[in-house]
Amino acid sequence: MKCPLVSVLPSREQIQCDPEYIQVTRQVPYDIWNNELQWSLSLSDHIIVALEDASLIQMNIDINGPDITVQGRRREVLSPVKVLENEAEFLALKLVSGQYAYSMEATCPKGG
């Protein structure tokens, strides 16, 4: 079985953590025919919502050209994790469309 290819330019991501919010910006993927796909958000692999319904999972969305920015309150969207013996907070968020899944995951240091 061959998986379809979705291309994204490397290093087009930005993660910002502050005491109240997390914000992740990445390029929106296109399929191999350069078509824009209809994306939804999956939080913690359980809840899936259309981009226009992102507020249902306490997220704000902005699409600006080829980039998508997601923002949410840390206390509402992050989960505690341990990374190399350090406590951190993890955003388990993915863009999904049909058979495609694209990571919007990010980790912030605990509390800031």
N, C-alpha and C positions, 0 to 999 in steps of 0.2 A: 504494500500500500504506500502510495506517495502522498505526503502532506503538501497542501498548497502553500505557496510562498507569500509571505507578507513582508514587505521591505520597510525598514526604518533606518534613517541615518543614525550612526552611532554618536554618542555624546550629546544628544539633543535632549537632555533632561536637566531639571533643576528642582531641588528639594529645599524647602525653607521650613524650619521649625522655630517657632517662638513659644513663649510660655502658654499662650492660649490656642494657637492654630497650627495646623500643618498645611502646607501647600506643595503640590507636585505638578510640574509642567513637563509634558513630553510631546513628541510629535505624534499626530494621529496617523496610524498605519493606513496604507492603501493596498488593495490586492494587486496581483501581478499584471492586471490589465489597467492599473492606475485608476480604478474606480473607488470613490469614497464609499466606505461600508457604513451600515447602520449599527451604531454601537450602543451597548447597554453597560451598566456598571454592576459588578459583582463584589459585594463586601463579605469578606470572610468565607467565600465559596458557598454561601447559603442564600443570601438575599440578592436578587437580580432586579434592577429597575432600569427603565429607559433613561437616557441622559436628561430628558426634560423633566423627569420625576426624581432627580437626584436629591431633592430636599427631603424625600421620604427616608433616606438613609443619612440625613443630616450633612449632606455635602452640597457645595455650590460648584457650578461648572461654568467655564468660559472657554469658548472655542474662538481662537484668534488666528486666522490663516491656517497654517498646517499644524498649529499647536493646540493642545487641550490642557487646561489648568483645572485642577480639582482642589478645593479647599474645604476644610472642616475643622470644627472645634476638637482639639486633642482629646478631651475627656469623653467625647461622644463617639469617636471613630477609631481611636488607637487602643491596642491591647498590650499588656505588659509582656515583655520577653527578656531573656537573658542572652547577651551576646558576648562571648569570651569573658565570662564571669562578671560582666557589667550589666546593670539593669538598663533597659531601654523600652521604648514604646513603638509598636509596629502597626503600620497601616496595611491591612490585607485587602487591597483593592485591585481589581482587574477590569480592563475593558474587554467585553466579550461581544462577538458577532458571529452567529452560526457556529462554524467549526473553529473559529479563531478565538484565542485568548491572549491578551497583551497585558503585561504587568504594569501596574501603577503603584506597586508596593514600595514602601519606604520605611526607614527606621529613624527615630529621633532619640537623642539622649533623654533619659528620664528627667522630666521637669523643665526642659528648656532646649 
